[in-house]
Amino acid sequence: MTLKPTKRSLTLQGHRTSVSLEDRFWRAFCDIAKQENKAINELAVEIDVTRDSTQQGLASAIRDFVLKYYMDKAENLTSSLK
């Protein structure tokens, strides 16, 4: 596993694009898509349409999405243990 971002290809609404993500984030992103029964391109579109493209690039939006996803899961787990 490398900490250096690797360029990955995605198709968003019929248009090819690429994002540079570290292996950890890419694997987590793919795992989330699988857990949600979505294709990675479908999940990427959902992230893309909700981000402010003037403030955040797609790679950053994916990283933020992955972090928030797992933070929410941890919070829900913690809440259920109380």
C-alpha positions in Angstrom: 0.0 0.0 0.0 1.3 3.4 -1.0 0.7 6.7 0.7 1.3 8.5 -2.6 -1.9 9.3 -4.5 -2.5 7.2 -7.5 -4.6 8.5 -10.5 -7.8 6.6 -10.8 -10.3 6.8 -13.7 -14.0 7.3 -13.2 -17.0 8.0 -15.5 -19.4 10.7 -14.3 -22.6 10.9 -16.2 -20.9 9.7 -19.4 -17.8 11.8 -19.0 -14.4 10.3 -18.2 -12.4 11.9 -15.4 -9.7 11.0 -13.0 -9.0 11.5 -9.4 -5.7 11.1 -7.5 -6.4 9.2 -4.3 -4.2 7.3 -1.8 -4.8 3.5 -1.8 -6.5 3.6 1.6 -9.1 6.1 0.5 -9.7 4.3 -2.8 -10.2 1.0 -1.0 -12.5 2.5 1.5 -14.4 4.3 -1.3 -14.8 1.0 -3.1 -15.8 -0.8 0.1 -18.5 1.8 0.8 -19.9 1.5 -2.7 -20.1 -2.3 -2.2 -21.8 -1.9 1.2 -24.3 0.5 -0.3 -24.9 -1.8 -3.4 -23.7 0.9 -5.8 -21.2 1.0 -8.5 -18.2 3.2 -7.8 -19.1 5.5 -10.6 -22.7 5.9 -9.3 -21.3 6.8 -5.8 -18.8 9.2 -7.4 -21.7 11.0 -9.2 -23.6 11.4 -5.9 -20.6 12.9 -4.3 -19.9 15.1 -7.4 -23.3 16.7 -7.6 -23.4 17.6 -3.9 -19.9 19.2 -3.7 -19.2 22.9 -4.3 -16.8 22.6 -7.2 -15.5 26.1 -6.6 -14.4 25.1 -3.1 -13.5 21.4 -3.4 -12.1 19.1 -6.0 -13.6 15.7 -6.5 -10.7 13.8 -4.9 -11.0 15.9 -1.7 -14.8 15.4 -1.8 -14.3 11.7 -2.0 -11.8 11.8 0.9 -14.3 13.9 3.0 -17.1 11.5 2.1 -15.1 8.4 3.2 -14.1 10.1 6.5 -17.6 11.3 7.3 -19.1 7.8 6.4 -16.9 6.1 8.9 -17.2 8.8 11.5 -21.0 8.5 11.3 -20.7 4.7 11.7 -18.5 5.0 14.7 -20.8 7.6 16.3 -23.8 5.3 15.7 -22.0 2.4 17.2 -21.0 4.5 20.2 -24.6 5.7 20.6 -26.0 2.2 20.5 -23.6 1.0 23.3 -24.9 3.7 25.7 
